[in-house]
Amino acid sequence: PLSEREYEVLEYLAKNPGRSITPDEIFSAIWKTKFGDITAVAVYIQRIRKKIEEDPSKPKYILTNFGMGYQFEK
């Protein structure tokens, strides 16, 4: 099971499939603030991957586009 915040992050990514979304954009949309620790996004992405990916070290659903952000693949 996903926590409420994990679900919100996953839902946000899933509603924008194939598009790189920056950690700043995810943080602003989910945490509803422009100020804070955006490294929280990476922590939540890690947690979600551990729960939904067969092999979190080789993700198929939540990809990292280095320097750009995260991308959800169906």
PyMOL Python script that loads the backbone (N, CA, C, O; Angstrom):
from pymol import cmd

cmd.read_pdbstr("""\
ATOM      1  N   PRO A   1       0.822  -1.211   0.000  1.00  0.00           N
ATOM      2  CA  PRO A   1       0.000   0.000   0.000  1.00  0.00           C
ATOM      3  C   PRO A   1       0.860   1.266   0.000  1.00  0.00           C
ATOM      4  O   PRO A   1       1.963   1.287   0.546  1.00  0.00           O
ATOM      5  N   LEU A   2       0.341   2.293  -0.610  1.00  0.00           N
ATOM      6  CA  LEU A   2       1.023   3.588  -0.674  1.00  0.00           C
ATOM      7  C   LEU A   2       0.474   4.512   0.400  1.00  0.00           C
ATOM      8  O   LEU A   2      -0.707   4.448   0.741  1.00  0.00           O
ATOM      9  N   SER A   3       1.330   5.367   0.927  1.00  0.00           N
ATOM     10  CA  SER A   3       0.851   6.414   1.828  1.00  0.00           C
ATOM     11  C   SER A   3       0.088   7.438   0.985  1.00  0.00           C
ATOM     12  O   SER A   3       0.150   7.424  -0.244  1.00  0.00           O
ATOM     13  N   GLU A   4      -0.620   8.309   1.662  1.00  0.00           N
ATOM     14  CA  GLU A   4      -1.394   9.330   0.946  1.00  0.00           C
ATOM     15  C   GLU A   4      -0.483  10.208   0.080  1.00  0.00           C
ATOM     16  O   GLU A   4      -0.804  10.487  -1.075  1.00  0.00           O
ATOM     17  N   ARG A   5       0.630  10.633   0.627  1.00  0.00           N
ATOM     18  CA  ARG A   5       1.558  11.494  -0.120  1.00  0.00           C
ATOM     19  C   ARG A   5       2.192  10.731  -1.280  1.00  0.00           C
ATOM     20  O   ARG A   5       2.337  11.284  -2.370  1.00  0.00           O
ATOM     21  N   GLU A   6       2.572   9.474  -1.066  1.00  0.00           N
ATOM     22  CA  GLU A   6       3.121   8.653  -2.151  1.00  0.00           C
ATOM     23  C   GLU A   6       2.107   8.541  -3.285  1.00  0.00           C
ATOM     24  O   GLU A   6       2.456   8.660  -4.460  1.00  0.00           O
ATOM     25  N   TYR A   7       0.857   8.312  -2.919  1.00  0.00           N
ATOM     26  CA  TYR A   7      -0.199   8.211  -3.934  1.00  0.00           C
ATOM     27  C   TYR A   7      -0.331   9.518  -4.712  1.00  0.00           C
ATOM     28  O   TYR A   7      -0.472   9.501  -5.935  1.00  0.00           O
ATOM     29  N   GLU A   8      -0.287  10.633  -4.018  1.00  0.00           N
ATOM     30  CA  GLU A   8      -0.404  11.936  -4.687  1.00  0.00           C
ATOM     31  C   GLU A   8       0.728  12.146  -5.694  1.00  0.00           C
ATOM     32  O   GLU A   8       0.497  12.624  -6.805  1.00  0.00           O
ATOM     33  N   VAL A   9       1.941  11.790  -5.303  1.00  0.00           N
ATOM     34  CA  VAL A   9       3.091  11.939  -6.207  1.00  0.00           C
ATOM     35  C   VAL A   9       2.920  11.025  -7.419  1.00  0.00           C
ATOM     36  O   VAL A   9       3.104  11.456  -8.557  1.00  0.00           O
ATOM     37  N   LEU A  10       2.570   9.771  -7.175  1.00  0.00           N
ATOM     38  CA  LEU A  10       2.376   8.817  -8.275  1.00  0.00           C
ATOM     39  C   LEU A  10       1.250   9.267  -9.190  1.00  0.00           C
ATOM     40  O   LEU A  10       1.386   9.204 -10.412  1.00  0.00           O
ATOM     41  N   GLU A  11       0.154   9.714  -8.627  1.00  0.00           N
ATOM     42  CA  GLU A  11      -0.977  10.186  -9.427  1.00  0.00           C
ATOM     43  C   GLU A  11      -0.573  11.373 -10.302  1.00  0.00           C
ATOM     44  O   GLU A  11      -0.937  11.437 -11.477  1.00  0.00           O
ATOM     45  N   TYR A  12       0.177  12.307  -9.726  1.00  0.00           N
ATOM     46  CA  TYR A  12       0.618  13.485 -10.483  1.00  0.00           C
ATOM     47  C   TYR A  12       1.474  13.073 -11.678  1.00  0.00           C
ATOM     48  O   TYR A  12       1.301  13.589 -12.782  1.00  0.00           O
ATOM     49  N   LEU A  13       2.388  12.148 -11.453  1.00  0.00           N
ATOM     50  CA  LEU A  13       3.230  11.664 -12.553  1.00  0.00           C
ATOM     51  C   LEU A  13       2.396  10.922 -13.591  1.00  0.00           C
ATOM     52  O   LEU A  13       2.579  11.113 -14.794  1.00  0.00           O
ATOM     53  N   ALA A  14       1.478  10.075 -13.125  1.00  0.00           N
ATOM     54  CA  ALA A  14       0.663   9.263 -14.034  1.00  0.00           C
ATOM     55  C   ALA A  14      -0.281  10.109 -14.883  1.00  0.00           C
ATOM     56  O   ALA A  14      -0.641   9.709 -15.990  1.00  0.00           O
ATOM     57  N   LYS A  15      -0.679  11.257 -14.383  1.00  0.00           N
ATOM     58  CA  LYS A  15      -1.557  12.146 -15.155  1.00  0.00           C
ATOM     59  C   LYS A  15      -0.785  12.907 -16.225  1.00  0.00           C
ATOM     60  O   LYS A  15      -1.384  13.601 -17.047  1.00  0.00           O
ATOM     61  N   ASN A  16       0.539  12.782 -16.222  1.00  0.00           N
ATOM     62  CA  ASN A  16       1.406  13.455 -17.198  1.00  0.00           C
ATOM     63  C   ASN A  16       2.370  12.447 -17.817  1.00  0.00           C
ATOM     64  O   ASN A  16       3.581  12.662 -17.778  1.00  0.00           O
ATOM     65  N   PRO A  17       1.861  11.347 -18.389  1.00  0.00           N
ATOM     66  CA  PRO A  17       2.761  10.301 -18.895  1.00  0.00           C
ATOM     67  C   PRO A  17       3.648  10.796 -20.033  1.00  0.00           C
ATOM     68  O   PRO A  17       3.222  11.581 -20.881  1.00  0.00           O
ATOM     69  N   GLY A  18       4.889  10.320 -20.031  1.00  0.00           N
ATOM     70  CA  GLY A  18       5.805  10.652 -21.112  1.00  0.00           C
ATOM     71  C   GLY A  18       6.422  12.035 -21.033  1.00  0.00           C
ATOM     72  O   GLY A  18       7.197  12.414 -21.912  1.00  0.00           O
ATOM     73  N   ARG A  19       6.096  12.793 -20.000  1.00  0.00           N
ATOM     74  CA  ARG A  19       6.613  14.160 -19.858  1.00  0.00           C
ATOM     75  C   ARG A  19       7.536  14.224 -18.653  1.00  0.00           C
ATOM     76  O   ARG A  19       7.191  13.747 -17.572  1.00  0.00           O
ATOM     77  N   SER A  20       8.711  14.815 -18.839  1.00  0.00           N
ATOM     78  CA  SER A  20       9.628  15.020 -17.713  1.00  0.00           C
ATOM     79  C   SER A  20       9.077  16.120 -16.820  1.00  0.00           C
ATOM     80  O   SER A  20       8.722  17.204 -17.283  1.00  0.00           O
ATOM     81  N   ILE A  21       9.015  15.817 -15.542  1.00  0.00           N
ATOM     82  CA  ILE A  21       8.502  16.778 -14.574  1.00  0.00           C
ATOM     83  C   ILE A  21       9.600  17.039 -13.554  1.00  0.00           C
ATOM     84  O   ILE A  21      10.130  16.110 -12.944  1.00  0.00           O
ATOM     85  N   THR A  22       9.931  18.296 -13.379  1.00  0.00           N
ATOM     86  CA  THR A  22      11.023  18.648 -12.471  1.00  0.00           C
ATOM     87  C   THR A  22      10.620  18.409 -11.017  1.00  0.00           C
ATOM     88  O   THR A  22       9.437  18.463 -10.680  1.00  0.00           O
ATOM     89  N   PRO A  23      11.598  18.146 -10.166  1.00  0.00           N
ATOM     90  CA  PRO A  23      11.291  18.016  -8.738  1.00  0.00           C
ATOM     91  C   PRO A  23      10.611  19.276  -8.180  1.00  0.00           C
ATOM     92  O   PRO A  23       9.735  19.180  -7.320  1.00  0.00           O
ATOM     93  N   ASP A  24      11.010  20.443  -8.665  1.00  0.00           N
ATOM     94  CA  ASP A  24      10.370  21.697  -8.215  1.00  0.00           C
ATOM     95  C   ASP A  24       8.887  21.696  -8.521  1.00  0.00           C
ATOM     96  O   ASP A  24       8.073  22.079  -7.681  1.00  0.00           O
ATOM     97  N   GLU A  25       8.529  21.263  -9.730  1.00  0.00           N
ATOM     98  CA  GLU A  25       7.123  21.242 -10.134  1.00  0.00           C
ATOM     99  C   GLU A  25       6.329  20.242  -9.280  1.00  0.00           C
ATOM    100  O   GLU A  25       5.219  20.536  -8.836  1.00  0.00           O
ATOM    101  N   ILE A  26       6.904  19.078  -9.062  1.00  0.00           N
ATOM    102  CA  ILE A  26       6.235  18.062  -8.232  1.00  0.00           C
ATOM    103  C   ILE A  26       6.063  18.601  -6.808  1.00  0.00           C
ATOM    104  O   ILE A  26       4.981  18.498  -6.229  1.00  0.00           O
ATOM    105  N   PHE A  27       7.124  19.173  -6.250  1.00  0.00           N
ATOM    106  CA  PHE A  27       7.070  19.704  -4.888  1.00  0.00           C
ATOM    107  C   PHE A  27       5.992  20.771  -4.764  1.00  0.00           C
ATOM    108  O   PHE A  27       5.194  20.743  -3.828  1.00  0.00           O
ATOM    109  N   SER A  28       5.965  21.708  -5.701  1.00  0.00           N
ATOM    110  CA  SER A  28       4.968  22.791  -5.653  1.00  0.00           C
ATOM    111  C   SER A  28       3.544  22.252  -5.757  1.00  0.00           C
ATOM    112  O   SER A  28       2.646  22.724  -5.059  1.00  0.00           O
ATOM    113  N   ALA A  29       3.337  21.265  -6.624  1.00  0.00           N
ATOM    114  CA  ALA A  29       1.999  20.720  -6.851  1.00  0.00           C
ATOM    115  C   ALA A  29       1.502  19.865  -5.687  1.00  0.00           C
ATOM    116  O   ALA A  29       0.322  19.919  -5.341  1.00  0.00           O
ATOM    117  N   ILE A  30       2.376  19.092  -5.092  1.00  0.00           N
ATOM    118  CA  ILE A  30       1.960  18.148  -4.054  1.00  0.00           C
ATOM    119  C   ILE A  30       2.053  18.752  -2.658  1.00  0.00           C
ATOM    120  O   ILE A  30       1.140  18.583  -1.850  1.00  0.00           O
ATOM    121  N   TRP A  31       3.131  19.444  -2.370  1.00  0.00           N
ATOM    122  CA  TRP A  31       3.304  20.029  -1.046  1.00  0.00           C
ATOM    123  C   TRP A  31       2.635  21.402  -0.959  1.00  0.00           C
ATOM    124  O   TRP A  31       2.534  21.971   0.128  1.00  0.00           O
ATOM    125  N   LYS A  32       2.185  21.928  -2.075  1.00  0.00           N
ATOM    126  CA  LYS A  32       1.445  23.196  -2.149  1.00  0.00           C
ATOM    127  C   LYS A  32       2.224  24.388  -1.614  1.00  0.00           C
ATOM    128  O   LYS A  32       1.665  25.291  -0.992  1.00  0.00           O
ATOM    129  N   THR A  33       3.527  24.370  -1.871  1.00  0.00           N
ATOM    130  CA  THR A  33       4.365  25.489  -1.459  1.00  0.00           C
ATOM    131  C   THR A  33       5.547  25.584  -2.415  1.00  0.00           C
ATOM    132  O   THR A  33       5.951  24.598  -3.030  1.00  0.00           O
ATOM    133  N   LYS A  34       6.084  26.779  -2.523  1.00  0.00           N
ATOM    134  CA  LYS A  34       7.254  26.955  -3.392  1.00  0.00           C
ATOM    135  C   LYS A  34       8.544  26.854  -2.591  1.00  0.00           C
ATOM    136  O   LYS A  34       9.630  26.756  -3.163  1.00  0.00           O
ATOM    137  N   PHE A  35       8.427  26.877  -1.273  1.00  0.00           N
ATOM    138  CA  PHE A  35       9.610  26.855  -0.422  1.00  0.00           C
ATOM    139  C   PHE A  35       9.622  25.579   0.405  1.00  0.00           C
ATOM    140  O   PHE A  35       8.594  25.143   0.923  1.00  0.00           O
ATOM    141  N   GLY A  36      10.799  24.995   0.516  1.00  0.00           N
ATOM    142  CA  GLY A  36      10.931  23.773   1.302  1.00  0.00           C
ATOM    143  C   GLY A  36      12.066  22.938   0.756  1.00  0.00           C
ATOM    144  O   GLY A  36      12.838  23.387  -0.092  1.00  0.00           O
ATOM    145  N   ASP A  37      12.156  21.742   1.243  1.00  0.00           N
ATOM    146  CA  ASP A  37      13.234  20.842   0.871  1.00  0.00           C
ATOM    147  C   ASP A  37      12.786  19.935  -0.276  1.00  0.00           C
ATOM    148  O   ASP A  37      12.102  18.936  -0.051  1.00  0.00           O
ATOM    149  N   ILE A  38      13.171  20.283  -1.498  1.00  0.00           N
ATOM    150  CA  ILE A  38      12.717  19.489  -2.653  1.00  0.00           C
ATOM    151  C   ILE A  38      13.370  18.112  -2.726  1.00  0.00           C
ATOM    152  O   ILE A  38      12.976  17.282  -3.545  1.00  0.00           O
ATOM    153  N   THR A  39      14.366  17.865  -1.874  1.00  0.00           N
ATOM    154  CA  THR A  39      14.934  16.513  -1.851  1.00  0.00           C
ATOM    155  C   THR A  39      13.901  15.507  -1.356  1.00  0.00           C
ATOM    156  O   THR A  39      14.071  14.301  -1.534  1.00  0.00           O
ATOM    157  N   ALA A  40      12.838  15.996  -0.742  1.00  0.00           N
ATOM    158  CA  ALA A  40      11.739  15.122  -0.317  1.00  0.00           C
ATOM    159  C   ALA A  40      11.137  14.401  -1.523  1.00  0.00           C
ATOM    160  O   ALA A  40      10.680  13.264  -1.406  1.00  0.00           O
ATOM    161  N   VAL A  41      11.137  15.056  -2.666  1.00  0.00           N
ATOM    162  CA  VAL A  41      10.599  14.437  -3.887  1.00  0.00           C
ATOM    163  C   VAL A  41      11.385  13.170  -4.213  1.00  0.00           C
ATOM    164  O   VAL A  41      10.788  12.131  -4.494  1.00  0.00           O
ATOM    165  N   ALA A  42      12.698  13.241  -4.179  1.00  0.00           N
ATOM    166  CA  ALA A  42      13.527  12.069  -4.483  1.00  0.00           C
ATOM    167  C   ALA A  42      13.274  10.939  -3.487  1.00  0.00           C
ATOM    168  O   ALA A  42      13.266   9.766  -3.863  1.00  0.00           O
ATOM    169  N   VAL A  43      13.070  11.290  -2.226  1.00  0.00           N
ATOM    170  CA  VAL A  43      12.785  10.281  -1.202  1.00  0.00           C
ATOM    171  C   VAL A  43      11.467   9.581  -1.517  1.00  0.00           C
ATOM    172  O   VAL A  43      11.378   8.357  -1.432  1.00  0.00           O
ATOM    173  N   TYR A  44      10.456  10.344  -1.876  1.00  0.00           N
ATOM    174  CA  TYR A  44       9.156   9.748  -2.198  1.00  0.00           C
ATOM    175  C   TYR A  44       9.219   8.916  -3.468  1.00  0.00           C
ATOM    176  O   TYR A  44       8.587   7.862  -3.545  1.00  0.00           O
ATOM    177  N   ILE A  45       9.967   9.368  -4.459  1.00  0.00           N
ATOM    178  CA  ILE A  45      10.136   8.587  -5.690  1.00  0.00           C
ATOM    179  C   ILE A  45      10.774   7.240  -5.351  1.00  0.00           C
ATOM    180  O   ILE A  45      10.343   6.204  -5.856  1.00  0.00           O
ATOM    181  N   GLN A  46      11.789   7.254  -4.507  1.00  0.00           N
ATOM    182  CA  GLN A  46      12.451   6.002  -4.068  1.00  0.00           C
ATOM    183  C   GLN A  46      11.467   5.069  -3.395  1.00  0.00           C
ATOM    184  O   GLN A  46      11.431   3.876  -3.693  1.00  0.00           O
ATOM    185  N   ARG A  47      10.670   5.607  -2.488  1.00  0.00           N
ATOM    186  CA  ARG A  47       9.691   4.787  -1.762  1.00  0.00           C
ATOM    187  C   ARG A  47       8.665   4.176  -2.722  1.00  0.00           C
ATOM    188  O   ARG A  47       8.320   3.000  -2.608  1.00  0.00           O
ATOM    189  N   ILE A  48       8.189   4.980  -3.659  1.00  0.00           N
ATOM    190  CA  ILE A  48       7.195   4.498  -4.624  1.00  0.00           C
ATOM    191  C   ILE A  48       7.804   3.403  -5.490  1.00  0.00           C
ATOM    192  O   ILE A  48       7.177   2.369  -5.722  1.00  0.00           O
ATOM    193  N   ARG A  49       9.013   3.627  -5.962  1.00  0.00           N
ATOM    194  CA  ARG A  49       9.676   2.614  -6.790  1.00  0.00           C
ATOM    195  C   ARG A  49       9.808   1.287  -6.049  1.00  0.00           C
ATOM    196  O   ARG A  49       9.605   0.228  -6.641  1.00  0.00           O
ATOM    197  N   LYS A  50      10.143   1.331  -4.770  1.00  0.00           N
ATOM    198  CA  LYS A  50      10.280   0.100  -3.988  1.00  0.00           C
ATOM    199  C   LYS A  50       8.959  -0.661  -3.917  1.00  0.00           C
ATOM    200  O   LYS A  50       8.945  -1.883  -3.772  1.00  0.00           O
ATOM    201  N   LYS A  51       7.866   0.061  -4.019  1.00  0.00           N
ATOM    202  CA  LYS A  51       6.552  -0.560  -3.890  1.00  0.00           C
ATOM    203  C   LYS A  51       5.938  -1.006  -5.218  1.00  0.00           C
ATOM    204  O   LYS A  51       5.147  -1.949  -5.246  1.00  0.00           O
ATOM    205  N   ILE A  52       6.296  -0.335  -6.320  1.00  0.00           N
ATOM    206  CA  ILE A  52       5.617  -0.668  -7.585  1.00  0.00           C
ATOM    207  C   ILE A  52       6.510  -1.299  -8.647  1.00  0.00           C
ATOM    208  O   ILE A  52       6.008  -1.909  -9.590  1.00  0.00           O
ATOM    209  N   GLU A  53       7.808  -1.162  -8.508  1.00  0.00           N
ATOM    210  CA  GLU A  53       8.722  -1.687  -9.514  1.00  0.00           C
ATOM    211  C   GLU A  53       9.170  -3.103  -9.165  1.00  0.00           C
ATOM    212  O   GLU A  53       9.387  -3.415  -7.994  1.00  0.00           O
ATOM    213  N   GLU A  54       9.307  -3.951 -10.166  1.00  0.00           N
ATOM    214  CA  GLU A  54       9.869  -5.287  -9.940  1.00  0.00           C
ATOM    215  C   GLU A  54      11.291  -5.178  -9.414  1.00  0.00           C
ATOM    216  O   GLU A  54      11.656  -5.830  -8.436  1.00  0.00           O
ATOM    217  N   ASP A  55      12.087  -4.346 -10.074  1.00  0.00           N
ATOM    218  CA  ASP A  55      13.467  -4.099  -9.672  1.00  0.00           C
ATOM    219  C   ASP A  55      13.651  -2.583  -9.575  1.00  0.00           C
ATOM    220  O   ASP A  55      13.888  -1.924 -10.588  1.00  0.00           O
ATOM    221  N   PRO A  56      13.545  -2.025  -8.368  1.00  0.00           N
ATOM    222  CA  PRO A  56      13.649  -0.568  -8.219  1.00  0.00           C
ATOM    223  C   PRO A  56      14.938   0.042  -8.773  1.00  0.00           C
ATOM    224  O   PRO A  56      14.974   1.228  -9.100  1.00  0.00           O
ATOM    225  N   SER A  57      16.000  -0.769  -8.877  1.00  0.00           N
ATOM    226  CA  SER A  57      17.250  -0.235  -9.415  1.00  0.00           C
ATOM    227  C   SER A  57      17.205  -0.120 -10.942  1.00  0.00           C
ATOM    228  O   SER A  57      18.058   0.535 -11.541  1.00  0.00           O
ATOM    229  N   LYS A  58      16.222  -0.748 -11.563  1.00  0.00           N
ATOM    230  CA  LYS A  58      16.011  -0.665 -13.016  1.00  0.00           C
ATOM    231  C   LYS A  58      14.537  -0.364 -13.268  1.00  0.00           C
ATOM    232  O   LYS A  58      13.798  -1.221 -13.751  1.00  0.00           O
ATOM    233  N   PRO A  59      14.110   0.859 -12.939  1.00  0.00           N
ATOM    234  CA  PRO A  59      12.683   1.177 -13.019  1.00  0.00           C
ATOM    235  C   PRO A  59      12.126   1.146 -14.445  1.00  0.00           C
ATOM    236  O   PRO A  59      12.809   1.508 -15.403  1.00  0.00           O
ATOM    237  N   LYS A  60      10.886   0.709 -14.559  1.00  0.00           N
ATOM    238  CA  LYS A  60      10.179   0.678 -15.842  1.00  0.00           C
ATOM    239  C   LYS A  60       9.077   1.732 -15.890  1.00  0.00           C
ATOM    240  O   LYS A  60       8.686   2.174 -16.971  1.00  0.00           O
ATOM    241  N   TYR A  61       8.576   2.136 -14.724  1.00  0.00           N
ATOM    242  CA  TYR A  61       7.434   3.040 -14.676  1.00  0.00           C
ATOM    243  C   TYR A  61       7.804   4.479 -14.353  1.00  0.00           C
ATOM    244  O   TYR A  61       7.302   5.408 -14.986  1.00  0.00           O
ATOM    245  N   ILE A  62       8.670   4.667 -13.383  1.00  0.00           N
ATOM    246  CA  ILE A  62       9.094   6.025 -13.033  1.00  0.00           C
ATOM    247  C   ILE A  62      10.564   6.155 -13.394  1.00  0.00           C
ATOM    248  O   ILE A  62      11.442   5.629 -12.710  1.00  0.00           O
ATOM    249  N   LEU A  63      10.806   6.859 -14.470  1.00  0.00           N
ATOM    250  CA  LEU A  63      12.167   7.016 -14.988  1.00  0.00           C
ATOM    251  C   LEU A  63      12.758   8.340 -14.528  1.00  0.00           C
ATOM    252  O   LEU A  63      12.037   9.309 -14.287  1.00  0.00           O
ATOM    253  N   THR A  64      14.072   8.365 -14.411  1.00  0.00           N
ATOM    254  CA  THR A  64      14.779   9.602 -14.095  1.00  0.00           C
ATOM    255  C   THR A  64      15.427  10.112 -15.368  1.00  0.00           C
ATOM    256  O   THR A  64      16.211   9.405 -16.001  1.00  0.00           O
ATOM    257  N   ASN A  65      15.100  11.336 -15.742  1.00  0.00           N
ATOM    258  CA  ASN A  65      15.756  12.007 -16.860  1.00  0.00           C
ATOM    259  C   ASN A  65      16.718  13.005 -16.226  1.00  0.00           C
ATOM    260  O   ASN A  65      16.320  14.093 -15.811  1.00  0.00           O
ATOM    261  N   PHE A  66      17.994  12.618 -16.159  1.00  0.00           N
ATOM    262  CA  PHE A  66      18.985  13.411 -15.442  1.00  0.00           C
ATOM    263  C   PHE A  66      19.012  14.858 -15.935  1.00  0.00           C
ATOM    264  O   PHE A  66      19.089  15.126 -17.134  1.00  0.00           O
ATOM    265  N   GLY A  67      18.947  15.770 -14.985  1.00  0.00           N
ATOM    266  CA  GLY A  67      18.946  17.186 -15.285  1.00  0.00           C
ATOM    267  C   GLY A  67      17.597  17.726 -15.703  1.00  0.00           C
ATOM    268  O   GLY A  67      17.446  18.928 -15.920  1.00  0.00           O
ATOM    269  N   MET A  68      16.599  16.834 -15.819  1.00  0.00           N
ATOM    270  CA  MET A  68      15.275  17.271 -16.266  1.00  0.00           C
ATOM    271  C   MET A  68      14.175  16.938 -15.258  1.00  0.00           C
ATOM    272  O   MET A  68      13.293  17.757 -15.002  1.00  0.00           O
ATOM    273  N   GLY A  69      14.232  15.736 -14.689  1.00  0.00           N
ATOM    274  CA  GLY A  69      13.202  15.369 -13.723  1.00  0.00           C
ATOM    275  C   GLY A  69      12.804  13.919 -13.841  1.00  0.00           C
ATOM    276  O   GLY A  69      13.598  13.065 -14.235  1.00  0.00           O
ATOM    277  N   TYR A  70      11.552  13.654 -13.489  1.00  0.00           N
ATOM    278  CA  TYR A  70      11.020  12.297 -13.485  1.00  0.00           C
ATOM    279  C   TYR A  70       9.930  12.163 -14.544  1.00  0.00           C
ATOM    280  O   TYR A  70       9.213  13.114 -14.854  1.00  0.00           O
ATOM    281  N   GLN A  71       9.831  10.958 -15.085  1.00  0.00           N
ATOM    282  CA  GLN A  71       8.879  10.708 -16.164  1.00  0.00           C
ATOM    283  C   GLN A  71       8.166   9.397 -15.896  1.00  0.00           C
ATOM    284  O   GLN A  71       8.802   8.396 -15.566  1.00  0.00           O
ATOM    285  N   PHE A  72       6.839   9.397 -16.035  1.00  0.00           N
ATOM    286  CA  PHE A  72       6.058   8.181 -15.853  1.00  0.00           C
ATOM    287  C   PHE A  72       5.832   7.521 -17.201  1.00  0.00           C
ATOM    288  O   PHE A  72       5.453   8.176 -18.172  1.00  0.00           O
ATOM    289  N   GLU A  73       6.067   6.227 -17.250  1.00  0.00           N
ATOM    290  CA  GLU A  73       5.830   5.434 -18.457  1.00  0.00           C
ATOM    291  C   GLU A  73       4.766   4.396 -18.165  1.00  0.00           C
ATOM    292  O   GLU A  73       4.798   3.747 -17.120  1.00  0.00           O
ATOM    293  N   LYS A  74       3.840   4.237 -19.063  1.00  0.00           N
ATOM    294  CA  LYS A  74       2.767   3.239 -18.894  1.00  0.00           C
ATOM    295  C   LYS A  74       3.287   1.850 -19.104  1.00  0.00           C
ATOM    296  O   LYS A  74       2.529   0.885 -19.002  1.00  0.00           O
TER     297      LYS A  74
END
""", "prot")
cmd.dss("prot")
cmd.show_as("cartoon", "prot")
cmd.util.cbc("prot")
cmd.orient("prot")
